[in-house]
């Protein structure tokens, strides 16, 4: 039985963030390595693509794809997928001579060039490609969550009135407990967000009374909250 190409650590973090752990190995224009890939892929599915368009659809799926393409098709594949793709492309085949150079393949978007596709070199390249794909998925999820919190913050605070002393884009709040490896429970995360949010509003206001006004609480309530945080 072959081993999984994504480590248990990666799988646990992906599951924690609600991201699929399905892995796939796509092959485009290099049929001679399919047999070796099926022997090392483990739980991953090896999928042969006949056309660039099919590989592009695979790259846009929610599964974690790494695509191995011949050196002669990497440029076309990378251009079709686009610069914002999170899929890892691995070029397979000899470089130099009349074909493209390793440098040109990397500049075109290939994460790695495997000129001698042995079982060992393919396993290493595929594992690395899937891990890069997983990291990009986590980064994207983190970015989306940060943007969601930013929009929610603006909804809560509204547009800063002219008499506020600074601008939302200039004053950054303390870091929020959101990220791929966050272990905060909901109550702890909510409390941390509230603490960071109050700090942000205070930065934007010229006095505690003004901050309490924008937070829609009394000055005494805000003072008690700040005193409680200071004691903790």
BELFENHU-V746554 format. One record per residue. N is the residue number from 1. OMEGA is omega as a letter, one per 20 degrees, with the letter a starting at -180 (NA if undefined). NEAR is the number of other ideal C-beta (glycine too) atoms within 12 Angstrom. D_LAST is the distance of its C-alpha to the last C-alpha in Angstrom with 2 decimals. Layout:
n->N omega->OMEGA near->NEAR d_last->D_LAST
n->N omega->OMEGA near->NEAR d_last->D_LAST
This chain:
n->1 omega->a near->8 d_last->52.56
n->2 omega->a near->19 d_last->50.94
n->3 omega->r near->16 d_last->47.25
n->4 omega->a near->24 d_last->44.87
n->5 omega->r near->38 d_last->44.56
n->6 omega->a near->37 d_last->40.87
n->7 omega->r near->20 d_last->38.67
n->8 omega->r near->13 d_last->36.59
n->9 omega->r near->18 d_last->33.45
n->10 omega->a near->29 d_last->34.69
n->11 omega->r near->25 d_last->35.72
n->12 omega->a near->18 d_last->32.37
n->13 omega->r near->27 d_last->30.48
n->14 omega->r near->31 d_last->33.13
n->15 omega->r near->18 d_last->32.96
n->16 omega->a near->19 d_last->29.16
n->17 omega->r near->27 d_last->29.72
n->18 omega->a near->15 d_last->32.67
n->19 omega->a near->31 d_last->35.21
n->20 omega->r near->21 d_last->38.63
n->21 omega->r near->30 d_last->39.42
n->22 omega->a near->26 d_last->43.16
n->23 omega->a near->38 d_last->44.91
n->24 omega->r near->37 d_last->48.37
n->25 omega->r near->47 d_last->50.75
n->26 omega->a near->47 d_last->53.12
n->27 omega->a near->39 d_last->56.43
n->28 omega->r near->43 d_last->58.55
n->29 omega->r near->28 d_last->61.99
n->30 omega->a near->33 d_last->61.70
n->31 omega->a near->20 d_last->63.06
n->32 omega->r near->16 d_last->63.92
n->33 omega->a near->35 d_last->60.31
n->34 omega->a near->25 d_last->59.64
n->35 omega->r near->17 d_last->60.83
n->36 omega->a near->28 d_last->58.61
n->37 omega->r near->39 d_last->55.58
n->38 omega->r near->21 d_last->56.22
n->39 omega->a near->21 d_last->56.24
n->40 omega->a near->31 d_last->52.84
n->41 omega->a near->34 d_last->50.92
n->42 omega->a near->24 d_last->49.58
n->43 omega->a near->21 d_last->47.92
n->44 omega->r near->33 d_last->48.47
n->45 omega->r near->23 d_last->51.45
n->46 omega->a near->33 d_last->54.02
n->47 omega->r near->28 d_last->55.40
n->48 omega->r near->26 d_last->58.47
n->49 omega->r near->30 d_last->58.73
n->50 omega->a near->16 d_last->62.18
n->51 omega->r near->18 d_last->61.21
n->52 omega->a near->27 d_last->58.56
n->53 omega->r near->16 d_last->57.70
n->54 omega->r near->25 d_last->56.86
n->55 omega->r near->38 d_last->54.51
n->56 omega->r near->27 d_last->52.78
n->57 omega->r near->24 d_last->52.15
n->58 omega->a near->38 d_last->50.68
n->59 omega->a near->36 d_last->48.40
n->60 omega->a near->20 d_last->47.05
n->61 omega->a near->24 d_last->46.31
n->62 omega->r near->22 d_last->42.89
n->63 omega->r near->30 d_last->43.78
n->64 omega->a near->40 d_last->43.12
n->65 omega->r near->45 d_last->46.45
n->66 omega->a near->49 d_last->47.89
n->67 omega->r near->51 d_last->51.40
n->68 omega->a near->51 d_last->54.03
n->69 omega->r near->51 d_last->56.82
n->70 omega->a near->35 d_last->59.97
n->71 omega->a near->37 d_last->59.98
n->72 omega->a near->23 d_last->62.47
n->73 omega->a near->37 d_last->60.26
n->74 omega->a near->41 d_last->56.83
n->75 omega->a near->25 d_last->57.44
n->76 omega->a near->24 d_last->58.50
n->77 omega->a near->42 d_last->55.66
n->78 omega->r near->34 d_last->52.96
n->79 omega->a near->17 d_last->54.47
n->80 omega->r near->29 d_last->54.64
n->81 omega->r near->33 d_last->51.04
n->82 omega->a near->15 d_last->49.73
n->83 omega->a near->11 d_last->47.14
n->84 omega->a near->12 d_last->44.11
n->85 omega->r near->28 d_last->44.92
n->86 omega->a near->33 d_last->42.41
n->87 omega->r near->42 d_last->45.21
n->88 omega->r near->39 d_last->46.27
n->89 omega->r near->46 d_last->49.96
n->90 omega->r near->46 d_last->51.81
n->91 omega->a near->44 d_last->55.29
n->92 omega->r near->44 d_last->57.83
n->93 omega->a near->29 d_last->61.19
n->94 omega->r near->21 d_last->63.00
n->95 omega->a near->25 d_last->62.20
n->96 omega->a near->15 d_last->64.41
n->97 omega->r near->11 d_last->68.13
n->98 omega->a near->9 d_last->68.99
n->99 omega->r near->21 d_last->65.63
n->100 omega->r near->28 d_last->62.27
n->101 omega->r near->21 d_last->60.49
n->102 omega->a near->23 d_last->57.12
n->103 omega->a near->13 d_last->55.70
n->104 omega->r near->20 d_last->57.01
n->105 omega->r near->33 d_last->55.60
n->106 omega->r near->21 d_last->52.11
n->107 omega->r near->16 d_last->52.36
n->108 omega->r near->27 d_last->53.45
n->109 omega->r near->31 d_last->50.28
n->110 omega->r near->37 d_last->51.02
n->111 omega->a near->34 d_last->48.01
n->112 omega->r near->32 d_last->50.37
n->113 omega->r near->33 d_last->54.13
n->114 omega->a near->37 d_last->55.68
n->115 omega->r near->25 d_last->59.23
n->116 omega->a near->17 d_last->60.04
n->117 omega->r near->33 d_last->58.65
n->118 omega->r near->17 d_last->58.61
n->119 omega->a near->20 d_last->56.56
n->120 omega->a near->15 d_last->54.12
n->121 omega->r near->23 d_last->53.71
n->122 omega->r near->35 d_last->53.34
n->123 omega->a near->30 d_last->50.69
n->124 omega->a near->21 d_last->48.64
n->125 omega->a near->37 d_last->49.06
n->126 omega->r near->47 d_last->48.32
n->127 omega->a near->33 d_last->45.16
n->128 omega->r near->24 d_last->43.88
n->129 omega->r near->41 d_last->44.86
n->130 omega->r near->43 d_last->43.05
n->131 omega->r near->29 d_last->39.85
n->132 omega->r near->28 d_last->40.08
n->133 omega->r near->43 d_last->40.68
n->134 omega->r near->38 d_last->37.62
n->135 omega->r near->28 d_last->35.40
n->136 omega->r near->27 d_last->36.86
n->137 omega->r near->35 d_last->36.22
n->138 omega->r near->34 d_last->32.53
n->139 omega->r near->20 d_last->32.37
n->140 omega->r near->21 d_last->34.13
n->141 omega->r near->28 d_last->31.84
n->142 omega->a near->25 d_last->28.76
n->143 omega->r near->18 d_last->30.55
n->144 omega->r near->19 d_last->31.52
n->145 omega->r near->25 d_last->28.02
n->146 omega->r near->23 d_last->26.71
n->147 omega->r near->15 d_last->29.59
n->148 omega->r near->17 d_last->28.90
n->149 omega->r near->27 d_last->25.31
n->150 omega->r near->23 d_last->26.76
n->151 omega->r near->14 d_last->29.36
n->152 omega->r near->16 d_last->26.93
n->153 omega->r near->25 d_last->24.80
n->154 omega->r near->17 d_last->28.04
n->155 omega->a near->12 d_last->29.04
n->156 omega->a near->20 d_last->25.90
n->157 omega->a near->28 d_last->26.01
n->158 omega->r near->16 d_last->29.76
n->159 omega->a near->13 d_last->31.80
n->160 omega->r near->23 d_last->30.24
n->161 omega->a near->17 d_last->32.44
n->162 omega->a near->8 d_last->34.37
n->163 omega->r near->13 d_last->32.43
n->164 omega->a near->25 d_last->29.15
n->165 omega->a near->20 d_last->28.69
n->166 omega->a near->21 d_last->28.57
n->167 omega->a near->16 d_last->29.53
n->168 omega->a near->24 d_last->27.69
n->169 omega->a near->10 d_last->29.69
n->170 omega->a near->13 d_last->28.73
n->171 omega->a near->20 d_last->24.95
n->172 omega->r near->18 d_last->23.14
n->173 omega->r near->28 d_last->19.64
n->174 omega->a near->18 d_last->17.14
n->175 omega->r near->18 d_last->18.53
n->176 omega->a near->29 d_last->18.19
n->177 omega->a near->26 d_last->17.92
n->178 omega->r near->28 d_last->21.66
n->179 omega->a near->21 d_last->24.31
n->180 omega->a near->28 d_last->26.93
n->181 omega->r near->18 d_last->24.77
n->182 omega->r near->23 d_last->21.53
n->183 omega->a near->16 d_last->20.29
n->184 omega->r near->18 d_last->17.67
n->185 omega->a near->11 d_last->18.36
n->186 omega->a near->12 d_last->19.02
n->187 omega->a near->11 d_last->15.99
n->188 omega->a near->15 d_last->13.65
n->189 omega->r near->20 d_last->16.03
n->190 omega->r near->17 d_last->16.19
n->191 omega->r near->20 d_last->12.51
n->192 omega->r near->26 d_last->12.62
n->193 omega->a near->29 d_last->15.86
n->194 omega->r near->27 d_last->14.76
n->195 omega->r near->25 d_last->12.04
n->196 omega->a near->25 d_last->14.88
n->197 omega->r near->30 d_last->17.37
n->198 omega->r near->32 d_last->15.84
n->199 omega->a near->25 d_last->15.62
n->200 omega->a near->33 d_last->19.23
n->201 omega->r near->36 d_last->20.49
n->202 omega->r near->31 d_last->19.12
n->203 omega->a near->26 d_last->21.00
n->204 omega->a near->32 d_last->24.04
n->205 omega->a near->27 d_last->24.08
n->206 omega->a near->17 d_last->25.18
n->207 omega->r near->18 d_last->22.92
n->208 omega->r near->25 d_last->19.97
n->209 omega->r near->18 d_last->22.74
n->210 omega->r near->22 d_last->24.47
n->211 omega->r near->30 d_last->21.40
n->212 omega->r near->23 d_last->20.90
n->213 omega->a near->24 d_last->24.62
n->214 omega->r near->30 d_last->24.53
n->215 omega->r near->28 d_last->21.58
n->216 omega->r near->14 d_last->23.70
n->217 omega->r near->20 d_last->21.16
n->218 omega->r near->15 d_last->21.50
n->219 omega->r near->20 d_last->20.10
n->220 omega->r near->13 d_last->18.46
n->221 omega->r near->19 d_last->16.74
n->222 omega->r near->28 d_last->15.48
n->223 omega->r near->21 d_last->14.33
n->224 omega->r near->16 d_last->12.39
n->225 omega->a near->27 d_last->10.75
n->226 omega->r near->24 d_last->9.95
n->227 omega->r near->13 d_last->8.76
n->228 omega->r near->15 d_last->6.35
n->229 omega->r near->19 d_last->5.13
n->230 omega->r near->10 d_last->5.50
n->231 omega->a near->8 d_last->3.83
n->232 omega->NA near->10 d_last->0.00
